[in-house]
Amino acid sequence: MATIGIMAAFHTTPHIKKALMSLQTNASFIYFSYKNLSEIKTIYQQYRHDIDGWVFGGIIPKLYFEQNIGPLPKPSVFVDLSEKDFYKTLLTCTFERSFEMKRTVIDFLNKENDYMNLKSFVPSDDFPLYYSDSLFQDVNDQMYEKLIAFHRHAHMDGAQLSITRFSNILPVLQKDGIPTLFLAPSTSSIHKQVETLLLQLETQELADKQIAIGYLTFKAKTEIEKIKLHHALLSYSEMEGEPLLVHANETSFELVTSFGDLERLTNSFQQCALSAYLKGKHPKIMFQLGWGAGKTLHEARTNAKTANKQQKRIGCPYILTESTLLGPLGDGKRLELQLDPLQLQKWSKQTGVSVLQLQKILAIPAKTKRHDVCANDLALHLGITTRSANRILKKLEQGQAAEETTVRQEKLRGRPRKRYRLLFH
């Protein structure tokens, strides 16, 4: 049974807890509340070994974690407000109170969420007040204080209503007498993200059971050096307490383990401590090490040999799975050579689509088991309207990140649905 950690703001936690009471699952949930973003690091360090996967109460705590602690080594998701939830609130405002868009503060509008699509139909003169074009640049320990100051100044200048996604600033704004609405993700949005995380954990569990092989080639001048290297491998396995079967060949060693154990041995695919250990023990013996994983022994061995060749070319160990090359190991960073951050930034600039949305789009083919996407796919997985999804697809097409490929729909009338093949690679 999976143990899920819910990392959410103090005033958001009860809402998420109530929503998850109606979710049918065998997973157990542990709730961690914070009043200041700085508390996230302490909570994580204290409980990280007890948690299988994390659910963040929004994109901000997840970004704070990544910027101040580093990449999460375990699966994680964040709950977010869908456009449907957002427009439902706006519609309620127009019916229940005197509502002027230009005199309303909506602090979570930014380019990363495409301003919740408001810019497509609200004139600039009537556009609501918002905190920043990019919240991502201001995720730090003082963020709540800056948001509160922004709301106060806006209302001093004539704003009539504040709409916020940050529950921890709500009590302060209410105490100041500022009319404020807090927008929380719907129960269905929360369920969807938690179900996504549970699916990731199931997939990881299957992957952990895969075979992993280390293919170590060496140039020993004497048989004694080979024996020393063999002994060092056995000593390392015993020292780490990890099952590592060592098979000696004439000019190589084959190290057999599971993918889950390999993840632990490499500190979540960040560092190859074994390589450093061998260099420290026998600095004069030249060797190359590559790791491979697969569903069969043959597949894992083939991937390991390919990764070994990659080290020969680059100089650092790599791990090759069925579809991903991880590495180089040893610098404390994990790089997935599917689309690195620089490529993401390049495509974001070229297409006008935010990095966050590109990351979500890149994950869609794995979920749909297709190489192409349609507007409905984007709408479902990004939590936006079909109209917004079509606009994003057009941006991708114009930025040469996608091309239209019409697929006929059997047994359905009307025009064929447009699908787009992603061209990021």
N, C-alpha and C positions, 0 to 999 in steps of 0.2 A: 504494500500500500504506500502510495507516494505521500510525502509530507510537503505541503506547499506553504511558503512564507508569504504573507500579505504585508507589504511595506507601504503604508499609506499615512497621509496627514491625520493628525489626531481627530479632527472633526469630519474626516471622510470615512474613517474606519467603520463606524456604526452602519453607514449606508451600504458599504461593500459586504459587511457581515450579514446584514439582513437579506441582501440579494443572493448570497451564496447558500442561505438556508434552504432555498427552493431548488438548488442544483443537485441532480441525481448523480452521485459519484461516491466511490469508495475512498477517495483521497481525504486526508485530514488537513485542516487549515490552522496555522498559527499566525496570530495577528500581531504586528509590530507597529505601534503608532509613534509618530514624531511630531514635536511642536516646532522644531527648527531643522532645517536641512542638514545642519552639521551633525545631528544625532544619527543620521543614516549609517555613517561609517562605524560608529561604536556598536550599533545594533547588529550590523552585518558581521563584524569581526567576532562578536560574542556567540552568534548562533549559526554561522555559515555551515558548520559541519553537520548540523541537524536538519538542514533543509535540502530537498531534492530539486526544487524549482521556485522561482520568485515571481510574484505578481506585484507590480508597482501601481500605486493609485493614480498615476498619470505619467506623462512623458518627462516632466520636470525632475521628479526624484530619480528616474532612471538615468537621465542625462547627468544629474549631479553625481550619481554613483560612478558612471563611466569616466567623468572628467576628474574626479577626486580620488577614486580608488583604482579604477582600471576596468578592463573588459570583464564582464561577468563570466566566470568559468562554468556556470550551470545555466540551464535553459531559463528564459525569463520573458515576460510579456508586460505590457502596461495597458491599463484600461483607459479609454479615451472617449470623448464626447463625439457622437456621430452627428452629421449634418441634420439628420432627422430629429434628434433630440434638441438640437440648437434651434431649428426653425419652429418646432413645437412651442418652445419657450417664447420666442419672438411673437408668434401668433397670439399666445395667451396675453402677452403684454399689451398688444394693440386693442384687445377686447376689454381688459380689466382696468386700464389706467390711461391717463393722458400720456401718450408716448410719442416722443420725437427722436428719431434715430440720431440726429446730429448732436443731441444733448444727452446722449447715453454713452456711458463708458463700458466697453467690452474689453477687458484686459488681456484676453487670451488670443485675440486676433493677430495673426502674423503670416509671413510668407510661407512658413513651413506647413500650415494647415490651409493655405490658399485663401486666407481671410474668410474661411467658412463659405466661400463662393459669393460673399456679399458684393465684392467689387464688380461682379458681372452685371448687376442691375441697380445698385445704389450709386447715385451721382456723388462725385467727390465732395461737393458742397454739403451734402446731407450725410456723409459717411460718419459712423460713430467714432468716438475717441478710443484709441487703443494705445497700449503701453510701448510697444516696440515692434519694428518690422521683423525682428528675429529675437525671440525669447532665449534662444539657445546661447546667445552671446553673454547673457546676464544671469546664468545659473550659478549662484554663489551663496555664501552664508548670509549676505545682506539683502537677498532678493525680496523677502517678505516686507522688509522695512521700506524698500524702494517702491514696491507696489502700493503700499499703504499711502506713502507720500504722494504718489501719482494720483490716486483716487481723491485725496484731500484737496490737492491743487485744482483738479478738474472740477470739483463741486464748488470750490471758491470762485471759479471762473464761470459758473452757471450751469454745470451739468445737473440733470434731474434724477438720473438713475444709474446705478452701477450693476453690471453683470460680471460675475467672476467665476473662475474654475478653481480658485485657491481657497479652500475652506478655512485654512488657518488664519487668514486675514479677515474673515467674516466677523468674528466677535468684535474686533477693533473698529471696523467700519460701522457696525451697528451701534456700538457705544458712542461713536462720534455723531450719531444721528443721520448717517448717510443711507438713503434708501438703496438696499442691495439685494440682488437675487443671486443665489448660488446655484450653478448648474452642475449637476452630478450625472455621470453616465447612467443610462437606463439599466435595468436588471438584465435585459437581453444582451446589451453590449458587454456587461461584466461576464455573463455566462459564456459568451462567445470567446472572449479572450482566455478565460480559465480553461475552456475546452481545448483551445489551441495549445495551451501549455501542456495539458495532460497528454495530448497527441504527441507533442515533442518528446515528452518523457517516455512514452511507450516506444517511440522510434529509437530513442537513445538506448533504451534497455535492450532492444534487439541488436543495435549496433555494438553495444558493450560485449555481447556474446560472440561477436565475430572473431575470427582468428587474426592475430597480429604477428608479424614476423619481422625481426631485425636482420638485415643482411649486412654483415661486417666483413669487408675484404681487407687484407693486410699484406705488407711486404716485410716478412721476417727474414733476417739474414741467416739465422740459425734455428734449429729445432727448439733450442732452449727459449728463444724469444716467443715462439708459438706457444710453448707450454706456459710461459709467464702470462701471456695474454689470455689464455684459456683459464688459468687460475684466477686472474683478476675479474673475469666475467662471472665466475662462480662466486667469488667473494662479494662482488657487488650485489648479486641476487640475494645472497644470504643476509647481507647488511641491510638491504632495503626491505626484506621480508616479503618480497613479491615473487610469485611463481614465474621463473624464467628458465625454460629448458634450453640448454646450450648443446648444439650439435656441431662437432668440429669436422671440417673438410680440409682438403689440402691447402688451399689458399683463402679460406673463408670460414666464418662461423655463422650458424643460423640460430637466432634467438627466438624461441616460440613462446607466446603469451596470448592473452586475450586483449581485445581493443580497450575494454574497461581498465584493465591493469596498465596498459600502455598509457592511457590518459593520466593515471596517477603517477607513473614513472616519469612522465614528461611535464608534470605540473600543468595539467590541462593543455598539453600541446604547445607549451611556451619554451621550455628549456630541456635540453638533452643532458641530464646530469651524468648519465652513463658515459657519454663521450668525454665530458670533462674529467670524470673519474679515471678513465683509461689514460688520458693524456697526462694526468698528474702522476699516475703510477709508473707509466712507461713512456716518457716523452720522446724517446728515440725511435719507437716503433711507429711506422707510418700506417694509418688505417683510414678506411672510409666506412660510414655507417648510414644506412637508409632503412626506414621503417615502411612496411606495407600492411594494409588490412584488406580483408575480403571475406566473402561468404564461404569460400573453400580454401584449402591449403594451397592449391595451385595458384589461385587468384592472389592470395596474400603474398606468396613468394614472388610472383611476377611483379607485383606493385613494389615490393621491397627492393628488388633489383633495379627497377626504374628509378626509385628514390635514391638509391646508392649512386647511380650515374649522375643524378642531379647534384649530389654533394660534390662529386668530382668536378663538376662544372662551376659550382658556386662556392664551395668550401665549407658549408655548414650542413648538418643533418636535416633531412626532410621526412615527412610522413605522407604517403600516398594512399588514399582510400579509393573507393569505387569511382568517385567523381571529383574529388578535391585534393589539391596538393597543399599541405600545410607546412609552413616554414618561411624562412630558415629558423631552426630551433637554436636557442642559445643566447639570444639578445633580449629575452624577457618579453618579446612580443609575438603574437600569433597573427599570421597573415594568411587569409584564405585567398588563393589566387583565382577566385571566381570573379570578383570585382573589388579591387582595393579602394581605400578611401580617396586616393587621388583621382582614380578613374570616376568614382561617384561624383566628386566635385566637378570634374571636367564635364560629365554628362549633365549635371544639374545646371551648369552655366550655359551649356549648349542648347538645352531643351527648355529651360525656364521652369523645370519641375524640381521641387525641393529634394534634398538628399534623403530626408525621412520618407517621402512618398516613393522615391526610387527604390529604397530598401524594401518597402512593402511590396512594390510591383515585382521586384526580382524574386520574391518569395512565392508569388502566385503560381508559376508553372509547377513547382514541386507539390503544391497542394492540389492542383487541378489535374496533374498528370498529363498536361498538354504543353506543346512548345509555343502555342499562340494564346492570345488573350482577347477578350472582348470587353465592351463597356460594362456589361453586367458583372463580369469577373472583378473589375476594378471597383465598381460600386459596392459589391459585397465585401471584399477584403479590405478596402480602405475606409468603409463606413461613410461613403459620400453618395450623392445622387447620381443617377445615370447621366444626367446632363453634364455634371462636373467631370465624370469619368470620360465622356466623349471629348471634352475639352482637353483633358490631360493626354489622351491618345493622339489627338491632333498635334499637340506640342511635341510629343515623342516622334511623330512622323515627320514633322517639319524640322526637327533637330537630328534627323537621320538615325534615331534610336529605335525606330520601328517601321515596318512597312505593311501596308494593307494586303491581306490575303483573304479573299471572299470564299466562304465555305457554304455549300448548298445544304439546306436543311431538309432532309427527307421527311415526307408526310406533313410538312408545314407549308401553308400558303404564304404569299407575299414575297417581298424582296429578301434575298439571302442576307443573313446577319454578317456585319463586317467584323472580321477578326484581324488581329495584328500580330505579326511575328516580331519578337524582340531582337534587336540587333546590337545589344550592348557589347557582345564579345566579338 
